[in-house]
């Protein structure tokens, strides 16, 4: 940390001070804000306001992250060490697999900007968060259910199957699961299903980001394999562009034939015959609870 005095800092260009204390968010030396307030330059006083605004945003973000850790903190304080958040992505698209992720975060984990992936509209920001999660997590894993499985056991159960595969893929066995809205069948680990959990638990939010970014990358790869359908843009969701491509170009092997728009494009009834869930995929699981915030 710099040992420069306030007097020395005031000799610096305002652009340099802006870079150090706003852009780079370095710690602000005691007395600097008061000195900037008293400075005759309007730019110096404006800089003081910007620094205070940045500090307030940082405090608000810290409080938000602490709130998002309340489920994890309660478990950590009970002696539960490895808490895994679990979430999925890709339930509604007409094409591609459903992908789930599980993430075990270290105790007291903080990552500025981490939130439910649906609230993070900037794809580059999601990718940057995914990289940071993978670097800092105790363990993380993804699992998926393929289109054929979706059509065989239905999308709801395929999502659960992808979640179970993600949990089973963790290099560290979790002591407890926090799951977005549901619980994972066939899993003996104690778990909680938290309604809107991706917005209420940092571990679930981390899993949400990993699942979303993983699936988006796979859809971009499928777009290269099947050009003209716009898969990289809409990620398989039933947008007007996608529906038009279905009508004009036909159904691909990666399309979910149990979904009404795909069936209609094939000239089939919109509702498929009822699919029997394969009981061996979902044996009875122990220690499940579901909670509301």
BAMI-487109 format. One record per residue (C-alpha): residue number from 1; residue in one letter; x, y, z. Coordinates in nm, 4 decimals, padded with zeros to 6 digits, always signed. Example, Ala and Ser with C-alpha at 12.3 -4.5 7.8 and 13.67 -1.06 7.14 Angstrom:
<recs>
{resi:1	resn:A	c1:+01.2300	c2:-00.4500	c3:+00.7800}
{resi:2	resn:S	c1:+01.3670	c2:-00.1060	c3:+00.7140}
</recs>
This chain:
<recs>
{resi:1	resn:X	c1:+00.0000	c2:+00.0000	c3:+00.0000}
{resi:2	resn:X	c1:+00.1278	c2:+00.3483	c3:-00.0861}
{resi:3	resn:X	c1:+00.2748	c2:+00.5600	c3:+00.1965}
{resi:4	resn:X	c1:+00.2163	c2:+00.8838	c3:+00.0084}
{resi:5	resn:X	c1:+00.0758	c2:+01.1675	c3:+00.2149}
{resi:6	resn:X	c1:-00.2499	c2:+01.3405	c3:+00.1299}
{resi:7	resn:X	c1:-00.0481	c2:+01.6450	c3:+00.0257}
{resi:8	resn:X	c1:+00.1549	c2:+01.4358	c3:-00.2175}
{resi:9	resn:X	c1:-00.1585	c2:+01.2753	c3:-00.3613}
{resi:10	resn:X	c1:-00.3134	c2:+01.6147	c3:-00.4244}
{resi:11	resn:X	c1:-00.0174	c2:+01.6947	c3:-00.6478}
{resi:12	resn:X	c1:-00.1181	c2:+01.4086	c3:-00.8779}
{resi:13	resn:X	c1:-00.3398	c2:+01.4603	c3:-01.1813}
{resi:14	resn:X	c1:-00.7071	c2:+01.4019	c3:-01.1115}
{resi:15	resn:X	c1:-00.7088	c2:+01.1394	c3:-01.3872}
{resi:16	resn:X	c1:-00.4448	c2:+00.9429	c3:-01.1953}
{resi:17	resn:X	c1:-00.6401	c2:+00.9696	c3:-00.8701}
{resi:18	resn:X	c1:-00.9535	c2:+00.8558	c3:-01.0537}
{resi:19	resn:X	c1:-00.7731	c2:+00.5517	c3:-01.1897}
{resi:20	resn:X	c1:-00.6318	c2:+00.4599	c3:-00.8474}
{resi:21	resn:X	c1:-00.9330	c2:+00.5181	c3:-00.6250}
{resi:22	resn:X	c1:-01.2312	c2:+00.4669	c3:-00.8584}
{resi:23	resn:X	c1:-01.1289	c2:+00.2391	c3:-01.1445}
{resi:24	resn:X	c1:-00.8814	c2:+00.0251	c3:-00.9476}
{resi:25	resn:X	c1:-01.0726	c2:+00.0691	c3:-00.6192}
{resi:26	resn:X	c1:-00.7572	c2:+00.1020	c3:-00.4082}
{resi:27	resn:X	c1:-00.8017	c2:+00.1815	c3:-00.0360}
{resi:28	resn:X	c1:-00.8585	c2:+00.5517	c3:+00.0185}
{resi:29	resn:X	c1:-00.6081	c2:+00.7115	c3:+00.2616}
{resi:30	resn:X	c1:-00.7551	c2:+00.8848	c3:+00.5661}
{resi:31	resn:X	c1:-00.8119	c2:+01.2520	c3:+00.5010}
{resi:32	resn:X	c1:-00.8078	c2:+01.2339	c3:+00.1205}
{resi:33	resn:X	c1:-01.1822	c2:+01.2760	c3:+00.0761}
{resi:34	resn:X	c1:-01.1941	c2:+01.5771	c3:+00.3085}
{resi:35	resn:X	c1:-00.8988	c2:+01.7274	c3:+00.1225}
{resi:36	resn:X	c1:-01.0702	c2:+01.6763	c3:-00.2136}
{resi:37	resn:X	c1:-01.3888	c2:+01.8345	c3:-00.0756}
{resi:38	resn:X	c1:-01.1866	c2:+02.1406	c3:+00.0259}
{resi:39	resn:X	c1:-00.9985	c2:+02.1583	c3:-00.3040}
{resi:40	resn:X	c1:-01.0786	c2:+02.4609	c3:-00.5183}
{resi:41	resn:X	c1:-01.1029	c2:+02.2492	c3:-00.8336}
{resi:42	resn:X	c1:-01.4562	c2:+02.1376	c3:-00.9222}
{resi:43	resn:X	c1:-01.3084	c2:+01.8163	c3:-01.0664}
{resi:44	resn:X	c1:-01.1538	c2:+01.7325	c3:-00.7283}
{resi:45	resn:X	c1:-01.4878	c2:+01.7726	c3:-00.5513}
{resi:46	resn:X	c1:-01.6558	c2:+01.5613	c3:-00.8196}
{resi:47	resn:X	c1:-01.3903	c2:+01.2946	c3:-00.7668}
{resi:48	resn:X	c1:-01.4667	c2:+01.2878	c3:-00.3932}
{resi:49	resn:X	c1:-01.8323	c2:+01.2251	c3:-00.4753}
{resi:50	resn:X	c1:-01.7386	c2:+00.9428	c3:-00.7136}
{resi:51	resn:X	c1:-01.5170	c2:+00.7765	c3:-00.4544}
{resi:52	resn:X	c1:-01.7930	c2:+00.7956	c3:-00.1920}
{resi:53	resn:X	c1:-02.0418	c2:+00.6504	c3:-00.4400}
{resi:54	resn:X	c1:-01.8041	c2:+00.3628	c3:-00.5133}
{resi:55	resn:X	c1:-01.7555	c2:+00.2986	c3:-00.1411}
{resi:56	resn:X	c1:-02.1323	c2:+00.2920	c3:-00.0860}
{resi:57	resn:X	c1:-02.1790	c2:+00.0476	c3:-00.3740}
{resi:58	resn:X	c1:-01.9072	c2:-00.1745	c3:-00.2263}
{resi:59	resn:X	c1:-02.0776	c2:-00.1699	c3:+00.1141}
{resi:60	resn:X	c1:-02.4128	c2:-00.2549	c3:-00.0459}
{resi:61	resn:X	c1:-02.2565	c2:-00.5375	c3:-00.2451}
{resi:62	resn:X	c1:-02.0904	c2:-00.6761	c3:+00.0674}
{resi:63	resn:X	c1:-02.4240	c2:-00.6733	c3:+00.2483}
{resi:64	resn:X	c1:-02.5937	c2:-00.8432	c3:-00.0488}
{resi:65	resn:X	c1:-02.3334	c2:-01.1194	c3:-00.0564}
{resi:66	resn:X	c1:-02.3652	c2:-01.1736	c3:+00.3191}
{resi:67	resn:X	c1:-02.7417	c2:-01.2128	c3:+00.2778}
{resi:68	resn:X	c1:-02.6871	c2:-01.4632	c3:-00.0013}
{resi:69	resn:X	c1:-02.4725	c2:-01.6727	c3:+00.2326}
{resi:70	resn:X	c1:-02.7293	c2:-01.7045	c3:+00.5107}
{resi:71	resn:X	c1:-02.8229	c2:-02.0660	c3:+00.4284}
{resi:72	resn:X	c1:-02.4578	c2:-02.1646	c3:+00.3918}
{resi:73	resn:X	c1:-02.3528	c2:-01.9752	c3:+00.7057}
{resi:74	resn:X	c1:-02.6179	c2:-02.1500	c3:+00.9146}
{resi:75	resn:X	c1:-02.4884	c2:-02.4880	c3:+00.7965}
{resi:76	resn:X	c1:-02.1221	c2:-02.3922	c3:+00.8428}
{resi:77	resn:X	c1:-02.1963	c2:-02.2829	c3:+01.1996}
{resi:78	resn:X	c1:-02.3538	c2:-02.6235	c3:+01.2632}
{resi:79	resn:X	c1:-02.0290	c2:-02.7913	c3:+01.1616}
{resi:80	resn:X	c1:-02.1333	c2:-02.8809	c3:+00.8055}
{resi:81	resn:X	c1:-01.8180	c2:-02.8337	c3:+00.5990}
{resi:82	resn:X	c1:-01.8955	c2:-02.9000	c3:+00.2329}
{resi:83	resn:X	c1:-02.2196	c2:-02.7346	c3:+00.1206}
{resi:84	resn:X	c1:-02.3004	c2:-02.7787	c3:-00.2478}
{resi:85	resn:X	c1:-02.5347	c2:-02.5540	c3:-00.4435}
{resi:86	resn:X	c1:-02.7171	c2:-02.7242	c3:-00.7317}
{resi:87	resn:X	c1:-02.9059	c2:-02.5716	c3:-01.0243}
{resi:88	resn:X	c1:-02.9904	c2:-02.6442	c3:-01.3866}
{resi:89	resn:X	c1:-03.0208	c2:-02.4566	c3:-01.7151}
{resi:90	resn:X	c1:-03.2093	c2:-02.5340	c3:-02.0323}
{resi:91	resn:X	c1:-03.5490	c2:-02.6641	c3:-01.9256}
{resi:92	resn:X	c1:-03.7494	c2:-02.4542	c3:-02.1738}
{resi:93	resn:X	c1:-03.5456	c2:-02.4724	c3:-02.4999}
{resi:94	resn:X	c1:-03.6613	c2:-02.6822	c3:-02.7925}
{resi:95	resn:X	c1:-03.3108	c2:-02.8110	c3:-02.8651}
{resi:96	resn:X	c1:-03.0034	c2:-02.9379	c3:-02.6867}
{resi:97	resn:X	c1:-02.9440	c2:-03.1040	c3:-02.3515}
{resi:98	resn:X	c1:-03.0526	c2:-02.9842	c3:-02.0105}
{resi:99	resn:X	c1:-02.7412	c2:-02.9023	c3:-01.8059}
{resi:100	resn:X	c1:-02.6976	c2:-02.8916	c3:-01.4294}
{resi:101	resn:X	c1:-02.4084	c2:-02.7838	c3:-01.2121}
{resi:102	resn:X	c1:-02.3015	c2:-02.8339	c3:-00.8521}
{resi:103	resn:X	c1:-02.0604	c2:-02.6062	c3:-00.6692}
{resi:104	resn:X	c1:-01.9003	c2:-02.6351	c3:-00.3245}
{resi:105	resn:X	c1:-01.7785	c2:-02.2916	c3:-00.2157}
{resi:106	resn:X	c1:-01.5191	c2:-02.2271	c3:+00.0553}
{resi:107	resn:X	c1:-01.6443	c2:-02.0897	c3:+00.3845}
{resi:108	resn:X	c1:-01.7045	c2:-01.7154	c3:+00.3747}
{resi:109	resn:X	c1:-01.6737	c2:-01.7067	c3:-00.0057}
{resi:110	resn:X	c1:-01.7320	c2:-01.3674	c3:-00.1687}
{resi:111	resn:X	c1:-01.7398	c2:-01.2915	c3:-00.5398}
{resi:112	resn:X	c1:-01.8494	c2:-00.9438	c3:-00.6428}
{resi:113	resn:X	c1:-02.1340	c2:-00.9513	c3:-00.8935}
{resi:114	resn:X	c1:-02.2270	c2:-01.3170	c3:-00.8424}
{resi:115	resn:X	c1:-02.6028	c2:-01.3600	c3:-00.8686}
{resi:116	resn:X	c1:-02.8716	c2:-01.5717	c3:-01.0295}
{resi:117	resn:X	c1:-02.7493	c2:-01.6211	c3:-01.3876}
{resi:118	resn:X	c1:-03.0839	c2:-01.4973	c3:-01.5253}
{resi:119	resn:X	c1:-03.0103	c2:-01.1551	c3:-01.3717}
{resi:120	resn:X	c1:-02.6653	c2:-01.1321	c3:-01.5304}
{resi:121	resn:X	c1:-02.7455	c2:-01.0145	c3:-01.8813}
{resi:122	resn:X	c1:-02.3853	c2:-00.9632	c3:-01.9963}
{resi:123	resn:X	c1:-02.2506	c2:-01.2910	c3:-02.1366}
{resi:124	resn:X	c1:-01.8877	c2:-01.1815	c3:-02.0889}
{resi:125	resn:X	c1:-01.9580	c2:-01.1065	c3:-01.7228}
{resi:126	resn:X	c1:-02.1146	c2:-01.4515	c3:-01.6762}
{resi:127	resn:X	c1:-01.8080	c2:-01.6118	c3:-01.8317}
{resi:128	resn:X	c1:-01.5732	c2:-01.4129	c3:-01.6077}
{resi:129	resn:X	c1:-01.7730	c2:-01.5163	c3:-01.3009}
{resi:130	resn:X	c1:-01.7667	c2:-01.8803	c3:-01.4136}
{resi:131	resn:X	c1:-01.3883	c2:-01.8692	c3:-01.4438}
{resi:132	resn:X	c1:-01.3564	c2:-01.7207	c3:-01.0934}
{resi:133	resn:X	c1:-01.5954	c2:-01.9786	c3:-00.9451}
{resi:134	resn:X	c1:-01.3993	c2:-02.2654	c3:-01.0985}
{resi:135	resn:X	c1:-01.0719	c2:-02.1232	c3:-00.9676}
{resi:136	resn:X	c1:-01.1921	c2:-02.0648	c3:-00.6118}
{resi:137	resn:X	c1:-01.4493	c2:-02.3392	c3:-00.5506}
{resi:138	resn:X	c1:-01.3588	c2:-02.6354	c3:-00.3305}
{resi:139	resn:X	c1:-01.5183	c2:-02.8500	c3:-00.6016}
{resi:140	resn:X	c1:-01.7493	c2:-02.8076	c3:-00.8982}
{resi:141	resn:X	c1:-01.9018	c2:-03.0325	c3:-01.1623}
{resi:142	resn:X	c1:-02.1579	c2:-03.0301	c3:-01.4404}
{resi:143	resn:X	c1:-02.3963	c2:-03.3007	c3:-01.5552}
{resi:144	resn:X	c1:-02.6434	c2:-03.3209	c3:-01.8384}
{resi:145	resn:X	c1:-02.9351	c2:-03.5198	c3:-01.9733}
{resi:146	resn:X	c1:-02.9396	c2:-03.5676	c3:-02.3485}
{resi:147	resn:X	c1:-03.2273	c2:-03.4991	c3:-02.5850}
{resi:148	resn:X	c1:-03.3104	c2:-03.8690	c3:-02.6073}
{resi:149	resn:X	c1:-03.3427	c2:-03.8857	c3:-02.2286}
{resi:150	resn:X	c1:-03.5562	c2:-03.5721	c3:-02.2224}
{resi:151	resn:X	c1:-03.7952	c2:-03.7276	c3:-02.4727}
{resi:152	resn:X	c1:-03.8001	c2:-04.0595	c3:-02.2877}
{resi:153	resn:X	c1:-03.8539	c2:-03.9501	c3:-01.9267}
{resi:154	resn:X	c1:-03.9801	c2:-03.5881	c3:-01.9815}
{resi:155	resn:X	c1:-03.7996	c2:-03.2616	c3:-01.9219}
{resi:156	resn:X	c1:-03.8803	c2:-03.2355	c3:-01.5507}
{resi:157	resn:X	c1:-03.7234	c2:-03.5697	c3:-01.4657}
{resi:158	resn:X	c1:-03.4374	c2:-03.5109	c3:-01.7115}
{resi:159	resn:X	c1:-03.3526	c2:-03.1939	c3:-01.5201}
{resi:160	resn:X	c1:-03.3415	c2:-03.3921	c3:-01.1974}
{resi:161	resn:X	c1:-03.1236	c2:-03.6555	c3:-01.3629}
{resi:162	resn:X	c1:-02.8779	c2:-03.3884	c3:-01.4788}
{resi:163	resn:X	c1:-02.8663	c2:-03.2517	c3:-01.1231}
{resi:164	resn:X	c1:-02.7890	c2:-03.5933	c3:-00.9797}
{resi:165	resn:X	c1:-02.5104	c2:-03.6432	c3:-01.2331}
{resi:166	resn:X	c1:-02.3612	c2:-03.3067	c3:-01.1405}
{resi:167	resn:X	c1:-02.3610	c2:-03.3964	c3:-00.7697}
{resi:168	resn:X	c1:-02.2097	c2:-03.7371	c3:-00.8436}
{resi:169	resn:X	c1:-01.9368	c2:-03.5673	c3:-01.0478}
{resi:170	resn:X	c1:-01.8052	c2:-03.3597	c3:-00.7567}
{resi:171	resn:X	c1:-01.4494	c2:-03.4469	c3:-00.6573}
{resi:172	resn:X	c1:-01.5420	c2:-03.3782	c3:-00.2937}
{resi:173	resn:X	c1:-01.8471	c2:-03.5482	c3:-00.1498}
{resi:174	resn:X	c1:-02.0823	c2:-03.2791	c3:-00.0171}
{resi:175	resn:X	c1:-02.2224	c2:-03.2932	c3:+00.3347}
{resi:176	resn:X	c1:-02.5354	c2:-03.1019	c3:+00.2396}
{resi:177	resn:X	c1:-02.7087	c2:-02.9841	c3:-00.0793}
{resi:178	resn:X	c1:-02.8887	c2:-02.6570	c3:-00.1414}
{resi:179	resn:X	c1:-03.1025	c2:-02.7022	c3:-00.4524}
{resi:180	resn:X	c1:-03.2995	c2:-02.4516	c3:-00.6545}
{resi:181	resn:X	c1:-03.6712	c2:-02.5233	c3:-00.5967}
{resi:182	resn:X	c1:-03.6422	c2:-02.9025	c3:-00.5946}
{resi:183	resn:X	c1:-03.4569	c2:-03.1908	c3:-00.4343}
{resi:184	resn:X	c1:-03.2345	c2:-03.4409	c3:-00.6116}
{resi:185	resn:X	c1:-03.3740	c2:-03.7974	c3:-00.6366}
{resi:186	resn:X	c1:-03.1442	c2:-04.0891	c3:-00.5748}
{resi:187	resn:X	c1:-02.9162	c2:-03.8847	c3:-00.3509}
{resi:188	resn:X	c1:-02.8557	c2:-03.9812	c3:+00.0133}
{resi:189	resn:X	c1:-02.6955	c2:-03.6473	c3:+00.1025}
{resi:190	resn:X	c1:-02.9162	c2:-03.4263	c3:+00.3256}
{resi:191	resn:X	c1:-03.0614	c2:-03.1488	c3:+00.1160}
{resi:192	resn:X	c1:-03.2926	c2:-02.8495	c3:+00.1018}
{resi:193	resn:X	c1:-03.4959	c2:-02.7361	c3:-00.1940}
{resi:194	resn:X	c1:-03.5135	c2:-02.3558	c3:-00.1749}
{resi:195	resn:X	c1:-03.7819	c2:-02.1757	c3:-00.3735}
{resi:196	resn:X	c1:-03.6066	c2:-01.9154	c3:-00.5944}
{resi:197	resn:X	c1:-03.2839	c2:-02.0484	c3:-00.4487}
{resi:198	resn:X	c1:-03.0682	c2:-01.9088	c3:-00.7306}
{resi:199	resn:X	c1:-03.1547	c2:-01.5611	c3:-00.6000}
{resi:200	resn:X	c1:-03.1260	c2:-01.6508	c3:-00.2299}
{resi:201	resn:X	c1:-02.8176	c2:-01.8734	c3:-00.1986}
{resi:202	resn:X	c1:-02.4689	c2:-01.7891	c3:-00.3230}
{resi:203	resn:X	c1:-02.3877	c2:-02.1581	c3:-00.3764}
{resi:204	resn:X	c1:-02.6967	c2:-02.2084	c3:-00.5917}
{resi:205	resn:X	c1:-02.6198	c2:-01.8853	c3:-00.7790}
{resi:206	resn:X	c1:-02.2695	c2:-02.0185	c3:-00.8504}
{resi:207	resn:X	c1:-02.4167	c2:-02.3440	c3:-00.9816}
{resi:208	resn:X	c1:-02.6627	c2:-02.1425	c3:-01.1911}
{resi:209	resn:X	c1:-02.3791	c2:-01.9511	c3:-01.3575}
{resi:210	resn:X	c1:-02.1796	c2:-02.2684	c3:-01.4250}
{resi:211	resn:X	c1:-02.4799	c2:-02.4479	c3:-01.5730}
{resi:212	resn:X	c1:-02.5788	c2:-02.1511	c3:-01.7903}
{resi:213	resn:X	c1:-02.2312	c2:-02.0791	c3:-01.9271}
{resi:214	resn:X	c1:-02.1600	c2:-02.4478	c3:-01.9928}
{resi:215	resn:X	c1:-02.4827	c2:-02.4938	c3:-02.1843}
{resi:216	resn:X	c1:-02.4358	c2:-02.1710	c3:-02.3798}
{resi:217	resn:X	c1:-02.0920	c2:-02.2855	c3:-02.4960}
{resi:218	resn:X	c1:-02.2315	c2:-02.6199	c3:-02.6066}
{resi:219	resn:X	c1:-02.5107	c2:-02.4492	c3:-02.7996}
{resi:220	resn:X	c1:-02.2517	c2:-02.2329	c3:-02.9758}
{resi:221	resn:X	c1:-02.0704	c2:-02.5524	c3:-03.0778}
{resi:222	resn:X	c1:-02.3978	c2:-02.6990	c3:-03.2045}
{resi:223	resn:X	c1:-02.4566	c2:-02.3800	c3:-03.4027}
{resi:224	resn:X	c1:-02.1312	c2:-02.4438	c3:-03.5891}
{resi:225	resn:X	c1:-02.2452	c2:-02.7996	c3:-03.6593}
{resi:226	resn:X	c1:-02.5960	c2:-02.6968	c3:-03.7655}
{resi:227	resn:X	c1:-02.5703	c2:-02.3486	c3:-03.9240}
{resi:228	resn:X	c1:-02.8756	c2:-02.1483	c3:-04.0153}
{resi:229	resn:X	c1:-03.0850	c2:-02.2174	c3:-03.7055}
{resi:230	resn:X	c1:-02.9410	c2:-01.9404	c3:-03.4894}
{resi:231	resn:X	c1:-02.8567	c2:-02.1738	c3:-03.2003}
{resi:232	resn:X	c1:-02.5684	c2:-01.9584	c3:-03.0759}
{resi:233	resn:X	c1:-02.8023	c2:-01.6591	c3:-03.0484}
{resi:234	resn:X	c1:-03.1186	c2:-01.8076	c3:-02.8980}
{resi:235	resn:X	c1:-02.9608	c2:-02.1136	c3:-02.7304}
{resi:236	resn:X	c1:-03.2455	c2:-02.3352	c3:-02.8479}
{resi:237	resn:X	c1:-03.5274	c2:-02.1308	c3:-02.6941}
{resi:238	resn:X	c1:-03.8517	c2:-02.1000	c3:-02.8952}
{resi:239	resn:X	c1:-03.7857	c2:-01.7556	c3:-03.0428}
{resi:240	resn:X	c1:-03.9582	c2:-01.6463	c3:-03.3654}
{resi:241	resn:X	c1:-03.6280	c2:-01.7019	c3:-03.5497}
{resi:242	resn:X	c1:-03.6014	c2:-02.0562	c3:-03.4177}
{resi:243	resn:X	c1:-03.9635	c2:-02.1430	c3:-03.4949}
{resi:244	resn:X	c1:-03.9248	c2:-02.0101	c3:-03.8479}
{resi:245	resn:X	c1:-03.6095	c2:-02.2192	c3:-03.8992}
{resi:246	resn:X	c1:-03.7972	c2:-02.5260	c3:-03.7784}
{resi:247	resn:X	c1:-04.0710	c2:-02.4675	c3:-04.0339}
{resi:248	resn:X	c1:-03.8359	c2:-02.3869	c3:-04.3218}
{resi:249	resn:X	c1:-03.5378	c2:-02.6153	c3:-04.2549}
{resi:250	resn:X	c1:-03.6912	c2:-02.9008	c3:-04.0614}
{resi:251	resn:X	c1:-03.6144	c2:-03.0763	c3:-03.7355}
{resi:252	resn:X	c1:-03.2585	c2:-03.1583	c3:-03.6316}
{resi:253	resn:X	c1:-03.1384	c2:-03.4585	c3:-03.4296}
{resi:254	resn:X	c1:-03.0804	c2:-03.2212	c3:-03.1362}
{resi:255	resn:X	c1:-03.4447	c2:-03.1079	c3:-03.1245}
{resi:256	resn:X	c1:-03.6639	c2:-03.2350	c3:-02.8417}
{resi:257	resn:X	c1:-03.9383	c2:-03.4360	c3:-03.0057}
{resi:258	resn:X	c1:-04.1539	c2:-03.4325	c3:-02.6933}
{resi:259	resn:X	c1:-04.1956	c2:-03.0516	c3:-02.7209}
{resi:260	resn:X	c1:-04.5065	c2:-02.9243	c3:-02.9021}
{resi:261	resn:X	c1:-04.3415	c2:-02.6897	c3:-03.1596}
{resi:262	resn:X	c1:-04.1029	c2:-02.9656	c3:-03.2668}
{resi:263	resn:X	c1:-04.3841	c2:-03.2197	c3:-03.2921}
{resi:264	resn:X	c1:-04.5896	c2:-02.9762	c3:-03.4967}
{resi:265	resn:X	c1:-04.2952	c2:-02.9262	c3:-03.7332}
{resi:266	resn:X	c1:-04.2882	c2:-03.3057	c3:-03.7749}
{resi:267	resn:X	c1:-04.6622	c2:-03.3178	c3:-03.8407}
{resi:268	resn:X	c1:-04.7317	c2:-03.5005	c3:-03.5151}
{resi:269	resn:X	c1:-04.9938	c2:-03.4290	c3:-03.2476}
{resi:270	resn:X	c1:-04.8752	c2:-03.1515	c3:-03.0165}
{resi:271	resn:X	c1:-04.8977	c2:-03.3732	c3:-02.7072}
{resi:272	resn:X	c1:-04.6800	c2:-03.6891	c3:-02.7051}
{resi:273	resn:X	c1:-04.7997	c2:-04.0124	c3:-02.5436}
{resi:274	resn:X	c1:-04.7426	c2:-04.0162	c3:-02.1684}
{resi:275	resn:X	c1:-04.3876	c2:-04.1298	c3:-02.0962}
{resi:276	resn:X	c1:-04.3263	c2:-04.3634	c3:-01.8064}
{resi:277	resn:X	c1:-04.0423	c2:-04.2520	c3:-01.5805}
{resi:278	resn:X	c1:-03.7741	c2:-04.5142	c3:-01.5487}
{resi:279	resn:X	c1:-03.7828	c2:-04.6000	c3:-01.1783}
{resi:280	resn:X	c1:-03.4239	c2:-04.7212	c3:-01.1804}
{resi:281	resn:X	c1:-03.3089	c2:-04.3679	c3:-01.2608}
{resi:282	resn:X	c1:-03.4673	c2:-04.2315	c3:-00.9458}
{resi:283	resn:X	c1:-03.4474	c2:-04.4674	c3:-00.6473}
{resi:284	resn:X	c1:-03.5894	c2:-04.3403	c3:-00.3205}
{resi:285	resn:X	c1:-03.3623	c2:-04.0760	c3:-00.1692}
{resi:286	resn:X	c1:-03.3125	c2:-04.0008	c3:+00.1983}
{resi:287	resn:X	c1:-03.3052	c2:-03.6802	c3:+00.4005}
{resi:288	resn:X	c1:-03.4955	c2:-03.4482	c3:+00.1707}
{resi:289	resn:X	c1:-03.6613	c2:-03.1279	c3:+00.2824}
{resi:290	resn:X	c1:-03.8036	c2:-02.8366	c3:+00.0884}
{resi:291	resn:X	c1:-03.8093	c2:-02.4878	c3:+00.2324}
{resi:292	resn:X	c1:-03.9411	c2:-02.1488	c3:+00.1311}
{resi:293	resn:X	c1:-03.7431	c2:-01.8325	c3:+00.1933}
</recs>
